[in-house]
Amino acid sequence: MKRILLYILGGIVGLLVLVFALIGFISVTRGTPVKRVQAPGDPGGPPSPSDSMFLPTLDLLTGMHLTPGNAIEVMIDGDQTYPKLWRDLRAAKRSITLQMYYAQPGQVADTMKKIVMERARAGVKVLFLEDAFGAQNLPEKYWDEMKTAGVHVATFRPVKWYDLHKAAFRSHIRVVVIDGSVAYTGGFGLDDKWLGDGRHKDQWRDSNVRFRGPAVMALQATFASGWAEATGELLTGDLFFPPKELKHDGTQLATVLHTAPTVGSTAAERYLALSIASARKTLYVSNSYFVPDDDFRRLLVAAAKRGVDVRILTTSSETDVKTTWLAGRAHYEQLLGGGVRVYEYQPVMMHAKSIVSDGLWGGVGTMNFDNRSMVFNDESMLVALDSTFGRQLDDIFMDDLKYSKEMKLAEFRKRPWTEKLLEQGAVLLSRLL
């Protein structure tokens, strides 16, 4: 009898282990639910960026509330980004908040440390949120020296056995906010590969933004969310959210989209789906990790078939993650056959994440075109409805095409069968990428 009870107990325990394993597997491989964007009864379809209903639709469906009064500078690569960033940080008088997903030892990391330590010693309140994964190669000494100088350092989601359920959910955002008045986000990090012009060996091509105005408060709120989770402290008050910065001399309509994982449809998915469905003339996407799922591929092809000039710029074999590149390439034939034009950036790793629709609606930030960014990551995107901003993104995109190879369907189909096999193998992992 005792043996029978032990068998039953063992069976129950085994079943529970299998159930929890299945729940865990489903959790880390789930995708996004939106399959199409519809506007029943409206023959024109979803509102375009020039439509008066475009902003209200975005606000209601993604939570983005664009406000006027912003001044945005689009910067490509380290040569345009770091000199301004170092200047602004050295000029800080009251506060600096920093969140960098990716950090490696080197000149850039050392310069950041030197500047923030000096500002902390001068009485500036400096908060630095470092990521347990992205910054793991920086030695403890790096952070200890900062702390000794008065920098407040916290670690985002350190890996603990009792927190393993959070391990797949990373904060991929980049935040720099200085005195609550000037902010930076984009694809850059603390690593020397972002130095240079993004055209030469051992450099990365990236896009970043520096901005002033009310959108700064939205990025500061993004930082406050991560800081609250890491420390238990929710930041408020004039030091980090100065009332005077809610008004500015800028003219651009913008905000920051902070996306976060949830069960079901995410703001990241809805933002991207609306951006694609709203395009009427042009849709230019620059993205380093381009692995659109079935539904997003259909959205892109549908845009091309309704006459939109849809172009995708992604990385080449110079990528740092071959699996992602191969998984994306597995879908080129469908996209090319549907009228979408695809380009691969040739000189170096292309790490930019930007999208621009009709030269009017666009975004620059950290969000990749893959399942990980849509479902599992916190991401930050500076988005704007502004013709000047749109033209800048259009011009940058077209300039990058000079250094890119366009994929032609007939030629691409002739690639070796070994490449096709590797691509199909990579597709099996696409939910995790």
N, C-alpha and C positions, 0 to 999 in steps of 0.2 A: 504493500500500500504506500509506504514511504517513498519507494522508488518511483511509483506512478506519479505521486505528487511532485517529486523532483523533476520528472520528465515534463509534466504539465507546466511547472514554474519556468523551466528552461525554455520551453516552447513560447511561453508568453513573453519572456525577456527577449528571446530572439526575434519574435515578431515586432516588438516595440523598437528594437534596434533597427530593423529593416524599415519600419515606418518612418522613424526619424531620419534615417539615411536618405530615404526617398524624398522627404520634405526638404532636406538640405540640398539635394541634387536639383530639385525643381526650383528652389529659391535662387541658386547661383547660375541657373541656365535660363531663367525666364526672359521673355522678350517684351515688346510693347504691343498694346492691343489695337491702336488706331490703324485701320486698313484704308480708309479713304476720307476725303474732306468733301462734304456735301453742303449745298445750299438749296434745299427743296423749295420750289416755287420761284426761284430767282434764276432766270435764264442766263444771266451773266456769270453765275457761279460765285464762289467766295469773293469777298471784296478785294480789289487790288490795292497796292500801296497808295495810289492816288485817290482812292474812294474815301468818302467821309466816314464810312462805317469801318474802315480798316483798324483804326486805333481802338475804338470801343470793342471790337471783336477780339483784338489781342488782349486788351485789359481783362475782359470777362473770361476768356478761355485759358490764359496763361498767368494771370495775376500781374502782368507788367503794366505799370502806369507811367507812361512817358511824360516828362515835364519839360517845359521850355527853359531857356537860359543857360544852356551848356555850351562849352567850348571844347572841341575834340581835336586832338592831333593824332593822326595815324602814323605810326613809326614802323619801319621794317628793319629787322635785324639789329645786332648789337651796336653797330656804328651810329645808328640813329636813336637808340633807346638808352643805353647805359650813361652816356654823358649827361643827358637831361635828368635821368634818375638820380645819379650821384649829386648833381647840382641841387636838386630839390630836397634830397635828404639832408645835405649839409646845411640847408637854409631853414630846417625845421626849428620852430620856436616853442611849440607846446606838446605835440604828440606825434608819434609814428606808430602805425600798425602794419604788420607784415605777416603774410601767409604765403609761403612758397612750397608747392608740392615737391619740386625737384631741386636738389642741391648736391653738389659734388665739390671736393676740395679743389682749390685753384685760385687764380687771380680774382675772379669775380666774387667768390665767396669771401675771400680775404678782404677785398675792398668794402663789401657790405658790412662785415664785422667791424672793421676799423671805424667806419662812419657812424654806425649806430652806437658803438661804445663811446665815441667822443660826444655824441649828442646826449646820451644818457648821463654822462658825467657833467654835462652842462645843464642838467635839470629837465631835459625833455623826457616825457613819459613814453617809453618805448616798449611795445608788446610784440613779441615774435612767436608765431604759432608754426612750429615745424612739424613735418609729417613723418610718422614712424617708418613708412616705407620709402618715400621719395628722398628723404634726407639721411637715410641710415648709414651712408658712407662717410658722413662728417663725424670726426671723432668727438668724444665727450668733452675733450679739452676745448674744442671750438665753442661749445655752448657754455661751459664753465667760465671761460674768460668773459663772455657776454654778461653772464649773471653777476660776476664779480664787479663789473662796471656799472651795474644797475639796470640792465636790460631784463625785462620780465619774459621768461621763455617757458612755453608750454608745448607738450607733445600731443599731436592729434592722433587718437586711436592707437595707442601702443598695443602690441599684440600680447594679450594675456589669455590664459586658458579659459577664463570665465567670460571672455569677450570675443571668442572665436567667431560667433555669429555676425560680428561686425567687420571681420577681416576683409571681406570682399567689397565693402562699401568704403571707398576712399574719397577724400576731399581733393579734387584735382585742380581746385581754383588757385588763382594768383591774385593776391591783394597787396597793394602798397597804397597807403593813405597817409598823407602828410598834413598835419595841422587841421585835419578835417576839410581841407580846401583843394587839394590836388591829389589825383589818384591815377594809378596804373593797373592795367590788367592785360592779358594776352597769353601767348604761348611761352614766353621766356621764363628762365629760372636762374638759379645760381650755379652756373657751370660755364667754363671757358669756351665750350662749343658754340655758345650764342654770340661770341665776339666776332667782329668782322662784318662783311656785307652779304653773307649768305650765298656767295657765288663761287667760293674757293674751297679746296680740300680741308676737311676737318672742321668746317663751319656748318651751322644749321640755318636754314632760311625760315624766318618767323615773322609774324605780324603782331604788333602790340598797339595799345592806345594809352595816351596821356589825356586826362580830361579834368575840367573844372566845372563847377555848377552843382545843381541839385543831384545829379547822378552820382556824385561822390558819396552822398549820404547812403545811397542804395548799396554801394560797394562796402562802405563802412558797416552797414547792417549785416552784410554777408560775412564779414570778419567776425562781428559780434556773435553771430550764430555759432561759428566754429569755436570761438573762445569760450562761450558758455558751456559747450559740451566738454571741452578739454579741462576747464578749470572750475566750473560751477558758478562762475561770475558773469552776470549779464551786464554789459556795458551800456550806460546811458549818460546823459548830461552834456554840458556845453563843451567839455574838453574834446570829446570825440565827435559830437554832433552840434557844432556851433551854429546857432540860428542864422547868423549873417550869411552863411554859405548856401542857404536855401534860395538866395537870390544872387544872380550873377549877370555880368554884362554879355555873356554869350548868347547866341541866338538859336542854337540847335536843340531839337526836340529829341530827348534821349533818356535812357535809364540803364540800370544793370539788371539783367536777368540772372537770378541765383536759382539754379535747378538743384533738386535734391531727390534721392531715391524714395520711392513709395511703392506700395502694392497697387498695380493697375497703371493707368495712363499717367505719365509724368509731364511736368511743364516743359522739359527738354523736348520730348516727343511732339507735344502740341505746338510748340514754337517752330520747330523745323517743318512739320507738316503744313502749318499755316503759311510759312514763308514760301514753300514750294508751290502750294496751291494758289497763292495770291499772284504769282508772277504772270505778266501778260506779254512782256517784250523780251526781257533777258533774265537769266538766272545763272550767276557765276559762283561756284563753290570751290574754295581752296581748303583742302583738308588732308592732313598727313595720314590719318588712319581711316580710310574710306572703305567701310564694309557695310553698305546699306542692306537691310533685310528685304524680304520679298515685297512688303508693302511700300517701303520707301523707293524701291526700284520702280514699282508701278507708278508711284507719284511722279517720279522724275520723267519716266517715259510719257506719261499722260501730259505733262507740261510741254515736252518736245512736240508731241502730236497736235497740240492746240496752237502751235506756231511759236512757242517760246524758244529763244536761242539758249539752250541749256548746255553749259560747259562745266566739266569737272577737272580740277587740277589737283593731282595727288603726288605722292612720292614715287620714286623709281626703285631700282635695285639698291640704291644708296640708303634705303630705309634702315632704321635700327631694329625693326621688328619684322623679320621676313615672313612670319606666319600671317600677320595682318595684311601685308602687301599681297601675298599669294591668295588669301581669302577674298580680298577685294577684286583681284584680277579674274577670279573665277566667274565674276558677274559682268565683265566687260562686254562679252558678246551680246548679252541681252540688252544692255544699255546702248551699245553702238547700233544694234539692229533696230532699236526703237527711236533713233534720231538724237540721242545724247552724245555729245562730243567729249572725249576723255583724253587728258594729257598727263604725262608723267614728267616731273621736274628732274632734269638731268644732272646738274653740277654736284649737288650735295643732298643731304636729307632735307626734305621740305616738311616743316613742322607747323606751318600756319593753319589757323582755324578761322575762316571768315566766309561769309555768304552775303551776296548783294542781289537784290531783286529790282529790276526796272530802273537801275541807277538811282534808287530813291530810298529803299528800305534795306538796311544791312546790319551786320553784327561782326564783332571781332572779340575773340576771347579764348577760352580753354576747351570748348566742347568739340569732341571729335564726332565723326559721322559713323559711329559704331554702336553696338549694343551696350557696351560698358558705359559710355557717356550718357546714353539715353536712359539707362535703367539703374546703374549701380553707383555712379559718381556724383558728388557735388561738383557743379561747374559754374563758371562766371563768364557772362557775355555782356559786353557793352553794346547795346543796340540803339539805333537811331533812325528816325524817319527824317531824312535831310538830303537834299540834292547834292550839296557840297561833299558830304561824307560819302554818299553813293558814288559820285564821280571819282573820288579818290580811290575807293575800292575797285571800281571798274578799271581805272588806269593802272593800278598796281597789278591787277589780274592780267591785263593785256601785256604788261611789261614782262611778267613772269613767263608768259607763253613763249617769249623769244628764247628762253633757256629750256624749253620743254619739247618733248616729242609727242605728237598727236598719234593716238592709237587708231589705226585704220582696220576696219572689220576684216577685209579680205586677207590682209597681211597678218593680223593677229591670230586668225584661225589656223595659220600655218605653223604656229609655235610647236615645239617638240611635244610628243605625247607624255614625256616625263614631267614637263612643266604642268600639263593639264592634270596629271595624277597628283602632283604635289598640291595644286590648287584645290582639288576636290577634298584632299585630306585636311587642308587648312579650313575649309568650309565647315567641317564637322566641329571645329572649335570656335566658330564665329560668335556664338552666344557668350563666350567667355572673353572675347577680345575687346 
